[in-house]
């Protein structure tokens, strides 16, 4: 029988929390909370992005039945009491199953042909939604600029609904135009309307911070500002803007 942990003071549980606590570039492990995310990874595990995550420990809620994949993956299982699983999940309803994953390093080398960049997206849920749009509309890679949330934070993973297992994700310190079409979504003066932009590959499309966009950054030469026409509101949510621009790029290629 797998060991059952019920006390938050249990050394194994404390070690698990310590292992999952680092974020961003310091993160070496994450946890997939719930059967939907576990299934999404299983379906993507043979892709290059899916192979970045390696399962290391199965977690089962004390009242749950064993999951078929526990035996299939051949992992050690820990059974957690409800209070422990709730604290791990940081959610109102604890999942019946969770899967702890080790993270390998991100991709290196030339960028893909169709890339979406996120710069300073601070909310993990927003970042997850950005990843979903990128995956849904055929983008092949996502770049994470300075100040960007952790794509492997549990809230970001929930928001991405598995997109984090489909797309290579790499952190970058800045924009280094490589001859492709580089755009920063920005509705300010001088921005080119989305309808007039050349969205052919190689395409590097960036969305900025939720609150102030690109106000604190001087964009490098070769990066054009790109506007989505709107009426009646000051601006769009960053994830919504990314979704619209990704759709438009995909539509032109269909």
N, C-alpha and C positions, 0 to 999 in steps of 0.2 A: 504494500500500500504506500502511495506517495505521502510524504510528510505533510501535516496540516499545521499552518501557522495562524494563530488567532490573536497574538499580542503585538501591538505596534512597537514594543520594545524588543521583539525577537531579533537577534543579530542578523539572521538571514534576510529578514524583511528590511532592516535598516541598511544593510549592504546593497540590497536591490534598489532602494530609493537613491542611495548615493551614486550608484552606477547610472541611473537614469537622469539624475539631476542636471549634469552639465548640458548646456545648449549651444547652438550655433556651431562654429568651427571646432569647439571642444567636445561636441557630442560624439560618443563612440557606441552608444546603444540607444534603442528606443523600444516602445512597446505598442503592439497592435491591439487595440481594445475592441473586442467583440468579433463575432463570427463574420460579419460583412467585410471588415478590413482584412481579416485573416484569409478569407476566401479570395479577395482581390489580389493579395500578394501571391497566393498559390497559383492563380491564373497567370500571373506575370513573372513568376520566379525564373523562367528560362530566358527572359530578355536581359540585355545588359544592365538596364536600370534595376530590374528586379533582383539580379544577382548581387547588387551592392548590399542587400540586406541578407544576413545569414541567421537562421533561427537558432536560439541557444537555450531557451527555457520556456516550458508551457506552464501557464497559470490557470487554475480552475477554481471557480467559486465553490465554496464548501457545499452548497445545496445543489450543485449542477451535476449532471451525468457526464461521464467521460466522453470526450469528443473523439470521433474516429481518427482524426489526424494526429492525436497524441501518440498513438502507436506507430502510425505511418512515418512520422518524422523521426521517431526514435529518440525523443528528447526526455530529459528529466522533467517531471511534473511536480509543481508545488501546489497544494490546495490552500486557498486563502479564505479566512473568515470574511464575512460581509464588510465589516469595518475596514479591514485591510484592503480589500479590492476596491472599496469606495474611495479610499484615500489615494490609491494608485491611479484610479481613473479620473479623479477630480471631477466627478459628475454625480448627479442625483441618484441615478440608478446604476449600480455596479454591473459590469458585463459578466456573463457566465464563464467566458473564456478570454484569455489574453495570451499573446505570444511575444516574448522578449526577443529582440533582434540585435545582433551585432552589426555595426555599420563599417563598411569598407570605405576607402577614400573615394572622392569624386573623380569624374573624368578629367583627362588632360588631352592636349593636342588640339588640332583645328576645330573650330566650331562647326556645328551642323549647318545645313542649308537654310533652315527656317527656325529662328531662335526668338524666344520671348525673354525679356529681361525685367526683373523686379528690383527697383531701387528704393530702399527705405520703407518698404511695406512692413509696418510694425505689427499689425494684428495677425496672429496665426490663422484665424478663420479666413480673413481676406486673402492671405497668401495661398491657402488651400484652394479657394475659389479661382484664383489666377491660374493655378496649376491645372485645375479641371478644364478651364477654357483652352489653355494651351494644348492639352491632350485631345480635347474634343474636336479641335479644328486643325489637327495635323501638324502642329509644331513639334520639332524633334529634340529640343533641348531648352532648358530654362537656366538663365544666369541669375545669380543672387548678388546684388550689389551691397555696398556698405549700409548698415542699419536695417537690413532685411531680417524679418522673423525667421525662426528655425523651421524649415520645411518638414522636419521629423519630430517636431513637437506634437504630442497627441492631438491637440486642437487643430493643428494644420493638417495632420493626417486625416482626421475626420472630415475636415472641409474639402480636402482633395478627393475623397471617396475613391482612393486607389490610384489617382493620377501620379502620385509621388513614386509609384512602382513602375510607371510606364515611361517616364521621361528622365534622361540624365540631368542631374542637378549639379551645378558647380558654382562655388563662390568666387567672385572676382573683386579686386580692389578698385577697379575703375573701368571706364569705357576706353577701349583701344580699337578704333575703327580699322577694319581689315579689308576695305574695298567693297564691302557689301552695301546694301541700302539700310542706313541706320536712322531710326526715328525715335523721338521721345514724345509720348502722348502729352499734349499741353494745349489747353484752349486759349492761351494768352495771345496778345498782339503779335502779328508776324508769323503765326503758325500756318502751315500749309493745310488746307482742307483734306480730310481723309480721302475724298473722292478723287483728288488730283495726285495723290501719292503714287509713286512707282513701287509696288509691293512685290515685284518679282524677286526670286531668290538670286543670291543669298540675301536674306532679310533678317534684320536685327531690330526688333520692335520692343521699346522699353515703356514701362509704366512707372510713375513716380510715387512719392509718399502720399498717403491718404489725405493729410492735412494741408501741406504746402507745396506739393508737387516738386517742381525743380527750382523753387525760389532760392534755395541756398547753394545751388550748384551751377557753375559755368560749364555748359555743355561743350565738349571738344569740337573742334572743326570737323566737319563731315557728319555731324549728328544734327538732323533737321527736326524742328518742332512740328508736331502733327496734331491737328484739331479735329474733334468729332463735333459737328454742328448740333447744338441743343437749343431748346427754347424754354423759357419760364423758370429755369433753375440756374444757379451759379455754376455748378460743376456736377460731374458724375462720380459715383463711387469708383475707386481705383479698379476693383475687380470687374465692375460692369464695363468700364471703359476698355479694359483689356479684352473682355469677351467680345465686344463689338468690333474692335480692331482685328482680333484674331479671325472672327467670322468673315470680315471683309477680305482679308488676305486669302482665306480658304475659298471663298465664293469666286474670286477671280481665277482661281486655279481649277475650278470644277468644270 
